[in-house]
Amino acid sequence: MRLKLNSAFRKATAALLALLLGAFIAVSSGRTMAAWAAAQSGDWLRASKLEPGNAAWQCNVGAYQTIITNDPRAAIPYLESGVNLNPHNAVCWTALGDAYAHAGDPVNERRTLEAALRVEPNDAHIALNTATIYVNSNEVERALPLYRLVIQKRPDWIGQILPNIWFHDPNPEELLARAIPPVPGPRLALLKLLADHGQWTSADVVWRRILESKQPFQSKDALFYVDALLANHDVTAAATTWQELASRDKQLSERLSKGNLIVNPGFESAILNGGFDWIYQRVDGVDVSVDTGEFHSGNRSLMLNFDTEGLEVTGLKQFVPVEAGSRYSFSAWVRADSVDSANGPRFAFLDPQTHQAVFSTDDAIGSFPWRPINGEFTTPTGVNLLELSVVRNPASSRIRGKVWIDDLELVRNP
């Protein structure tokens, strides 16, 4: 429809309307500019009064009241106004939920968090807060998929989230199906939690699922499980787990020699510091290092450089599963350079529980080229695990010099 200006009255009316509209735009524009200026200086309250229809100013005032002035009840009206003006602002919904939480109103906290989740269904913060509301209301079934979303989005949070999930639902099958993403990282984290709490039956369920998935992961990331089983004195389960790892990891299987119970016997591979490989913890007075310039065979050996007094252990050891009451033969190649001490280093097989020596070799003293050290022994009744260490006994005297070790072997006699 066109307006025909065919009379003086109509022209005057149109001119007046245009003038009023221009004045309104000028005033509105001035208010907007003033509101923005107030907001830039941090005066959100003035901005909200100058422009009450702007959802952002309302939300910012509410957030300020909650966080800075610690007055959530004063914040709620502004935040409610903000979400009414813009119901698609998930941040404002979340702030409103936080205000209700601080005000002790769980019903409205839940309402607002669910609204925020509808706006941003993939936001990890919102999902975690909503899941917390659900578990606190004993609605674990609703919380589990939200926890799964959070772990997928923020895997670095899993250490804080998992204990809460497991506390509210200790069923490993359900957790794997609904709360834990089907990838090795989160599943290994759940496995560690269960092992740390001695939940061995549940831990075995999770470990089986990890293996059955056939998804790749680094074997070193699962060594904690072998260590935990050993600490629980379950040598059989630890050895089985180790073999399962080796069967899927060529680099780990290369550390094993057929018939030889010593893992990585020539130190050709890096020390894993866990499982049934070598474990090393630094001890003052002895430097332990891989030597690529001196070896009996292969390309490497292990050198121990001594300069200390009262040294009993070198910090190097390896756990070896054995059969109780069985006969074993041990051999190793050793080289020494200027080892000056009343008691030199020696190999010893110890019972890890009693720390009593089952077998030990002669000391390495003085200087000599590569030569074999060997012996035989029978494992005591009830002993199915030995700790192979390099030790000194007695340890009272001072020791200086270098010793190289290579090509260790332990075999069970027929």
SULSUL-V213313 format. One record per residue. SS is DSSP state (~ for helix, > for strand, _ for the rest). OMEGA is omega in degrees with one decimal (999 if undefined). D_CENTER is the distance of its C-alpha to the mean C-alpha in Angstrom with 1 decimal. Layout:
ss->SS omega->OMEGA d_center->D_CENTER
ss->SS omega->OMEGA d_center->D_CENTER
//
This chain:
ss->_ omega->179.1 d_center->69.7
ss->_ omega->176.9 d_center->71.3
ss->_ omega->-179.4 d_center->72.8
ss->_ omega->-179.8 d_center->76.2
ss->_ omega->-175.8 d_center->77.3
ss->_ omega->176.3 d_center->81.0
ss->_ omega->-179.7 d_center->82.1
ss->~ omega->-178.3 d_center->82.0
ss->~ omega->-179.6 d_center->80.3
ss->~ omega->178.2 d_center->77.5
ss->~ omega->179.6 d_center->77.0
ss->~ omega->179.4 d_center->76.9
ss->~ omega->179.4 d_center->74.4
ss->~ omega->179.5 d_center->72.1
ss->~ omega->179.6 d_center->72.3
ss->~ omega->179.1 d_center->71.4
ss->~ omega->178.8 d_center->68.4
ss->~ omega->179.2 d_center->67.2
ss->~ omega->179.5 d_center->67.6
ss->~ omega->179.3 d_center->65.7
ss->~ omega->178.6 d_center->62.9
ss->~ omega->178.7 d_center->62.7
ss->~ omega->179.5 d_center->62.7
ss->~ omega->179.6 d_center->59.9
ss->~ omega->-179.8 d_center->57.8
ss->~ omega->179.6 d_center->58.5
ss->~ omega->-179.5 d_center->57.6
ss->~ omega->179.2 d_center->54.4
ss->~ omega->178.3 d_center->53.4
ss->~ omega->178.5 d_center->54.2
ss->~ omega->-180.0 d_center->52.1
ss->~ omega->179.8 d_center->49.2
ss->~ omega->178.9 d_center->49.5
ss->~ omega->178.7 d_center->49.9
ss->~ omega->178.5 d_center->46.8
ss->~ omega->178.8 d_center->44.8
ss->~ omega->178.6 d_center->46.2
ss->~ omega->179.8 d_center->45.3
ss->~ omega->-179.9 d_center->41.7
ss->~ omega->178.6 d_center->41.3
ss->_ omega->178.2 d_center->42.4
ss->_ omega->179.9 d_center->39.9
ss->_ omega->-177.2 d_center->42.7
ss->~ omega->-178.5 d_center->41.2
ss->~ omega->178.9 d_center->43.6
ss->~ omega->178.6 d_center->46.6
ss->~ omega->-179.0 d_center->45.1
ss->~ omega->178.4 d_center->44.7
ss->~ omega->178.1 d_center->48.3
ss->~ omega->-177.0 d_center->49.7
ss->_ omega->-174.3 d_center->47.9
ss->_ omega->179.2 d_center->47.1
ss->_ omega->179.5 d_center->46.5
ss->_ omega->-176.3 d_center->43.5
ss->~ omega->-176.8 d_center->40.4
ss->~ omega->-179.5 d_center->38.2
ss->~ omega->-179.9 d_center->40.3
ss->~ omega->-179.2 d_center->40.1
ss->~ omega->-179.0 d_center->36.4
ss->~ omega->175.5 d_center->36.0
ss->~ omega->179.7 d_center->38.4
ss->~ omega->179.6 d_center->36.5
ss->~ omega->178.5 d_center->33.2
ss->~ omega->-179.1 d_center->35.0
ss->~ omega->-178.4 d_center->36.5
ss->~ omega->-170.3 d_center->33.2
ss->~ omega->-172.4 d_center->31.1
ss->_ omega->-176.9 d_center->33.8
ss->_ omega->177.8 d_center->36.6
ss->_ omega->180.0 d_center->34.5
ss->_ omega->-175.0 d_center->37.1
ss->~ omega->-178.8 d_center->35.4
ss->~ omega->176.4 d_center->38.7
ss->~ omega->-177.5 d_center->40.5
ss->~ omega->-171.5 d_center->37.8
ss->~ omega->-179.6 d_center->38.0
ss->~ omega->179.8 d_center->41.4
ss->~ omega->-179.1 d_center->40.4
ss->~ omega->176.4 d_center->37.2
ss->~ omega->177.2 d_center->39.1
ss->~ omega->-179.2 d_center->41.7
ss->~ omega->-178.7 d_center->39.0
ss->~ omega->174.8 d_center->37.6
ss->~ omega->178.2 d_center->41.2
ss->~ omega->179.9 d_center->42.1
ss->_ omega->-177.6 d_center->39.1
ss->_ omega->-179.0 d_center->37.3
ss->_ omega->-179.5 d_center->35.0
ss->_ omega->-177.3 d_center->33.1
ss->~ omega->180.0 d_center->29.7
ss->~ omega->179.7 d_center->29.0
ss->~ omega->176.0 d_center->32.1
ss->~ omega->-179.4 d_center->31.4
ss->~ omega->177.5 d_center->28.0
ss->~ omega->177.9 d_center->29.8
ss->~ omega->176.7 d_center->32.4
ss->~ omega->178.4 d_center->30.0
ss->~ omega->178.6 d_center->28.5
ss->~ omega->177.8 d_center->32.1
ss->~ omega->178.4 d_center->33.0
ss->~ omega->178.7 d_center->29.9
ss->~ omega->179.4 d_center->31.1
ss->_ omega->178.7 d_center->34.6
ss->_ omega->-179.3 d_center->33.7
ss->_ omega->-174.9 d_center->34.6
ss->~ omega->-179.0 d_center->32.0
ss->~ omega->179.6 d_center->34.4
ss->~ omega->174.8 d_center->34.7
ss->~ omega->179.4 d_center->31.0
ss->~ omega->-178.7 d_center->30.2
ss->~ omega->-175.3 d_center->33.1
ss->~ omega->177.9 d_center->31.9
ss->~ omega->176.8 d_center->28.2
ss->~ omega->176.6 d_center->29.4
ss->~ omega->178.0 d_center->31.8
ss->~ omega->-179.5 d_center->29.1
ss->~ omega->176.3 d_center->27.0
ss->~ omega->179.3 d_center->30.2
ss->~ omega->-178.7 d_center->30.6
ss->_ omega->-174.0 d_center->27.0
ss->_ omega->-178.3 d_center->25.5
ss->_ omega->179.9 d_center->22.4
ss->_ omega->-175.2 d_center->21.4
ss->~ omega->-179.3 d_center->17.9
ss->~ omega->-178.2 d_center->19.2
ss->~ omega->179.9 d_center->22.3
ss->~ omega->-179.6 d_center->20.7
ss->~ omega->179.0 d_center->18.3
ss->~ omega->179.5 d_center->21.4
ss->~ omega->178.2 d_center->23.5
ss->~ omega->178.7 d_center->21.2
ss->~ omega->176.2 d_center->21.2
ss->~ omega->-177.9 d_center->25.0
ss->~ omega->-178.0 d_center->25.2
ss->~ omega->176.7 d_center->23.3
ss->~ omega->176.2 d_center->25.4
ss->_ omega->-179.4 d_center->28.4
ss->_ omega->175.7 d_center->27.4
ss->_ omega->-174.3 d_center->27.1
ss->~ omega->-178.5 d_center->23.9
ss->~ omega->179.5 d_center->25.1
ss->~ omega->-176.3 d_center->25.3
ss->~ omega->-171.9 d_center->21.9
ss->~ omega->178.9 d_center->19.9
ss->~ omega->177.1 d_center->20.6
ss->~ omega->175.1 d_center->19.8
ss->~ omega->178.5 d_center->16.3
ss->~ omega->177.8 d_center->16.0
ss->~ omega->-178.4 d_center->17.3
ss->~ omega->-178.7 d_center->15.0
ss->~ omega->177.6 d_center->11.8
ss->~ omega->-177.8 d_center->13.9
ss->~ omega->-176.6 d_center->14.9
ss->_ omega->-179.3 d_center->11.9
ss->~ omega->179.2 d_center->8.6
ss->~ omega->177.9 d_center->7.1
ss->~ omega->-168.1 d_center->8.7
ss->~ omega->-179.8 d_center->7.2
ss->~ omega->178.8 d_center->6.1
ss->~ omega->-174.3 d_center->9.7
ss->~ omega->-171.6 d_center->11.3
ss->~ omega->-179.9 d_center->10.7
ss->~ omega->180.0 d_center->12.6
ss->~ omega->178.3 d_center->15.4
ss->~ omega->-176.4 d_center->15.6
ss->~ omega->178.7 d_center->15.9
ss->~ omega->-177.0 d_center->18.3
ss->~ omega->178.3 d_center->20.5
ss->_ omega->-176.3 d_center->20.4
ss->_ omega->-179.9 d_center->19.6
ss->_ omega->-175.3 d_center->21.0
ss->~ omega->-179.6 d_center->18.5
ss->~ omega->-179.3 d_center->21.0
ss->~ omega->178.6 d_center->21.3
ss->~ omega->178.6 d_center->17.7
ss->~ omega->-176.8 d_center->17.3
ss->~ omega->-169.4 d_center->20.5
ss->~ omega->-172.5 d_center->20.1
ss->~ omega->-175.0 d_center->16.7
ss->_ omega->177.0 d_center->14.1
ss->_ omega->-174.8 d_center->14.7
ss->_ omega->177.7 d_center->16.2
ss->_ omega->-172.1 d_center->13.8
ss->~ omega->-175.1 d_center->11.8
ss->~ omega->179.0 d_center->8.3
ss->~ omega->179.3 d_center->8.6
ss->~ omega->176.1 d_center->10.8
ss->~ omega->176.8 d_center->8.8
ss->~ omega->176.6 d_center->6.4
ss->~ omega->177.9 d_center->9.9
ss->~ omega->179.9 d_center->11.2
ss->~ omega->177.9 d_center->9.2
ss->~ omega->-178.6 d_center->10.2
ss->~ omega->178.7 d_center->13.7
ss->~ omega->179.0 d_center->14.0
ss->~ omega->-179.7 d_center->13.2
ss->_ omega->176.6 d_center->15.9
ss->_ omega->179.2 d_center->18.3
ss->_ omega->-168.5 d_center->18.6
ss->~ omega->178.7 d_center->19.7
ss->~ omega->178.1 d_center->21.8
ss->~ omega->179.3 d_center->19.2
ss->~ omega->179.5 d_center->16.6
ss->~ omega->177.1 d_center->19.3
ss->~ omega->-179.0 d_center->19.9
ss->~ omega->-179.8 d_center->16.4
ss->~ omega->177.8 d_center->16.6
ss->~ omega->-179.8 d_center->20.0
ss->~ omega->178.8 d_center->18.9
ss->~ omega->-179.5 d_center->16.4
ss->~ omega->-177.6 d_center->19.3
ss->~ omega->-178.8 d_center->21.9
ss->~ omega->-179.5 d_center->20.2
ss->_ omega->175.7 d_center->20.8
ss->_ omega->-175.5 d_center->18.2
ss->_ omega->171.4 d_center->17.2
ss->_ omega->-179.7 d_center->13.9
ss->_ omega->-179.6 d_center->13.7
ss->~ omega->-179.2 d_center->14.9
ss->~ omega->179.2 d_center->13.1
ss->~ omega->179.9 d_center->9.8
ss->~ omega->-178.8 d_center->11.6
ss->~ omega->179.1 d_center->13.5
ss->~ omega->-177.6 d_center->11.7
ss->~ omega->175.2 d_center->13.7
ss->~ omega->179.9 d_center->16.9
ss->~ omega->-179.6 d_center->16.5
ss->~ omega->178.3 d_center->16.0
ss->~ omega->176.3 d_center->19.1
ss->~ omega->178.2 d_center->21.0
ss->~ omega->177.4 d_center->20.3
ss->_ omega->179.0 d_center->21.7
ss->_ omega->176.3 d_center->24.7
ss->_ omega->-174.8 d_center->24.4
ss->~ omega->-178.7 d_center->25.4
ss->~ omega->179.6 d_center->26.6
ss->~ omega->179.3 d_center->23.4
ss->~ omega->179.8 d_center->21.5
ss->~ omega->178.0 d_center->24.1
ss->~ omega->178.8 d_center->24.1
ss->~ omega->177.9 d_center->20.4
ss->~ omega->179.2 d_center->20.9
ss->~ omega->177.5 d_center->23.9
ss->~ omega->176.1 d_center->22.2
ss->~ omega->-178.2 d_center->19.6
ss->~ omega->-177.9 d_center->22.6
ss->~ omega->-179.1 d_center->24.7
ss->~ omega->-175.9 d_center->22.4
ss->_ omega->-177.4 d_center->21.5
ss->~ omega->-178.5 d_center->24.7
ss->~ omega->177.5 d_center->23.2
ss->~ omega->-179.2 d_center->22.1
ss->~ omega->178.7 d_center->25.5
ss->_ omega->177.7 d_center->27.4
ss->_ omega->-175.8 d_center->26.4
ss->_ omega->176.3 d_center->28.4
ss->> omega->-177.7 d_center->32.2
ss->_ omega->179.1 d_center->34.4
ss->_ omega->-179.4 d_center->35.9
ss->> omega->-177.8 d_center->34.0
ss->_ omega->178.1 d_center->31.4
ss->_ omega->178.4 d_center->30.0
ss->_ omega->-179.4 d_center->27.0
ss->_ omega->-169.9 d_center->27.2
ss->_ omega->179.5 d_center->30.7
ss->_ omega->178.4 d_center->31.8
ss->_ omega->178.7 d_center->28.6
ss->_ omega->176.9 d_center->29.0
ss->_ omega->179.0 d_center->25.3
ss->_ omega->178.2 d_center->22.6
ss->_ omega->-177.4 d_center->21.4
ss->_ omega->-179.9 d_center->18.1
ss->_ omega->178.6 d_center->17.8
ss->_ omega->180.0 d_center->16.8
ss->_ omega->178.5 d_center->18.4
ss->_ omega->172.1 d_center->22.1
ss->_ omega->178.3 d_center->22.1
ss->_ omega->175.9 d_center->23.1
ss->> omega->-178.4 d_center->21.2
ss->> omega->172.3 d_center->22.2
ss->_ omega->-174.1 d_center->21.9
ss->_ omega->177.4 d_center->24.3
ss->> omega->179.8 d_center->27.5
ss->_ omega->175.3 d_center->30.0
ss->_ omega->177.5 d_center->33.2
ss->> omega->176.1 d_center->32.0
ss->> omega->-179.8 d_center->30.4
ss->> omega->-177.9 d_center->28.8
ss->> omega->174.8 d_center->28.6
ss->> omega->-178.8 d_center->29.2
ss->> omega->180.0 d_center->32.8
ss->_ omega->-180.0 d_center->33.8
ss->_ omega->-178.2 d_center->37.4
ss->_ omega->-177.9 d_center->38.3
ss->_ omega->176.7 d_center->37.7
ss->_ omega->174.5 d_center->39.6
ss->_ omega->-177.6 d_center->38.6
ss->_ omega->-177.2 d_center->36.1
ss->_ omega->-175.0 d_center->34.9
ss->_ omega->168.2 d_center->32.9
ss->> omega->177.3 d_center->33.1
ss->> omega->-179.7 d_center->31.4
ss->> omega->175.1 d_center->33.2
ss->> omega->-176.9 d_center->33.2
ss->> omega->-173.0 d_center->35.1
ss->> omega->169.2 d_center->36.4
ss->> omega->-174.8 d_center->38.0
ss->> omega->178.3 d_center->37.6
ss->> omega->177.9 d_center->39.2
ss->_ omega->-178.6 d_center->38.2
ss->_ omega->179.4 d_center->35.4
ss->_ omega->-179.4 d_center->34.6
ss->> omega->-178.4 d_center->31.3
ss->> omega->-178.9 d_center->30.0
ss->> omega->-179.3 d_center->26.2
ss->> omega->178.4 d_center->26.4
ss->> omega->174.4 d_center->26.1
ss->> omega->176.0 d_center->25.4
ss->> omega->-176.4 d_center->25.3
ss->> omega->176.2 d_center->28.0
ss->> omega->-178.5 d_center->28.8
ss->_ omega->174.8 d_center->32.6
ss->_ omega->-179.0 d_center->35.3
ss->_ omega->176.8 d_center->37.1
ss->_ omega->-179.0 d_center->40.7
ss->_ omega->-177.7 d_center->40.5
ss->> omega->-178.0 d_center->41.9
ss->> omega->173.9 d_center->39.8
ss->> omega->-179.9 d_center->40.8
ss->> omega->174.4 d_center->38.8
ss->> omega->177.1 d_center->39.5
ss->> omega->175.2 d_center->38.1
ss->> omega->-174.0 d_center->39.6
ss->> omega->172.5 d_center->39.8
ss->> omega->-178.4 d_center->41.3
ss->> omega->177.6 d_center->42.2
ss->> omega->174.0 d_center->43.5
ss->> omega->176.3 d_center->45.3
ss->> omega->-176.1 d_center->43.4
ss->> omega->-179.6 d_center->45.4
ss->_ omega->173.8 d_center->44.7
ss->_ omega->-179.6 d_center->46.4
ss->_ omega->-178.9 d_center->43.4
ss->_ omega->178.7 d_center->41.4
ss->> omega->179.7 d_center->38.0
ss->> omega->171.7 d_center->38.0
ss->> omega->177.6 d_center->35.8
ss->> omega->171.9 d_center->35.3
ss->> omega->-175.8 d_center->33.9
ss->> omega->168.2 d_center->32.9
ss->> omega->-174.1 d_center->32.3
ss->_ omega->-177.7 d_center->28.7
ss->_ omega->-178.4 d_center->29.8
ss->_ omega->-176.6 d_center->33.0
ss->_ omega->175.3 d_center->32.4
ss->_ omega->-179.3 d_center->35.9
ss->> omega->173.4 d_center->36.9
ss->> omega->178.7 d_center->37.9
ss->> omega->173.5 d_center->39.1
ss->> omega->-178.5 d_center->39.3
ss->_ omega->174.2 d_center->41.1
ss->_ omega->177.8 d_center->43.6
ss->_ omega->170.6 d_center->42.6
ss->> omega->-175.4 d_center->42.4
ss->_ omega->174.3 d_center->45.0
ss->> omega->179.6 d_center->46.9
ss->> omega->176.1 d_center->46.8
ss->> omega->178.1 d_center->47.0
ss->> omega->-178.8 d_center->46.0
ss->> omega->176.6 d_center->43.7
ss->> omega->-177.8 d_center->44.8
ss->> omega->170.7 d_center->43.5
ss->> omega->-176.8 d_center->42.5
ss->> omega->179.2 d_center->42.6
ss->> omega->179.3 d_center->43.3
ss->> omega->177.9 d_center->43.1
ss->> omega->177.5 d_center->41.9
ss->> omega->179.8 d_center->41.6
ss->_ omega->-179.5 d_center->38.5
ss->_ omega->175.7 d_center->39.3
ss->_ omega->177.8 d_center->39.6
ss->_ omega->180.0 d_center->36.3
ss->_ omega->178.7 d_center->34.1
ss->_ omega->177.2 d_center->31.9
ss->> omega->176.6 d_center->29.4
ss->> omega->174.6 d_center->30.3
ss->> omega->176.9 d_center->28.7
ss->> omega->-177.6 d_center->30.2
ss->> omega->168.0 d_center->30.3
ss->> omega->-170.6 d_center->32.5
ss->> omega->169.5 d_center->34.2
ss->_ omega->-179.5 d_center->37.4
ss->_ omega->-2.2 d_center->39.8
ss->_ omega->-171.6 d_center->41.4
ss->_ omega->-172.2 d_center->39.4
ss->_ omega->-173.5 d_center->41.9
ss->_ omega->176.5 d_center->43.4
ss->> omega->179.5 d_center->42.3
ss->> omega->173.3 d_center->41.0
ss->> omega->175.6 d_center->41.1
ss->> omega->-176.6 d_center->40.9
ss->> omega->176.4 d_center->38.7
ss->> omega->174.5 d_center->37.9
ss->> omega->176.7 d_center->36.5
ss->> omega->-176.5 d_center->35.3
ss->> omega->170.7 d_center->35.0
ss->> omega->176.5 d_center->35.5
ss->> omega->179.8 d_center->34.6
ss->> omega->172.1 d_center->35.6
ss->> omega->-178.9 d_center->35.6
ss->> omega->176.2 d_center->37.6
ss->> omega->-179.2 d_center->38.8
ss->_ omega->178.5 d_center->42.6
ss->_ omega->999 d_center->44.5
//
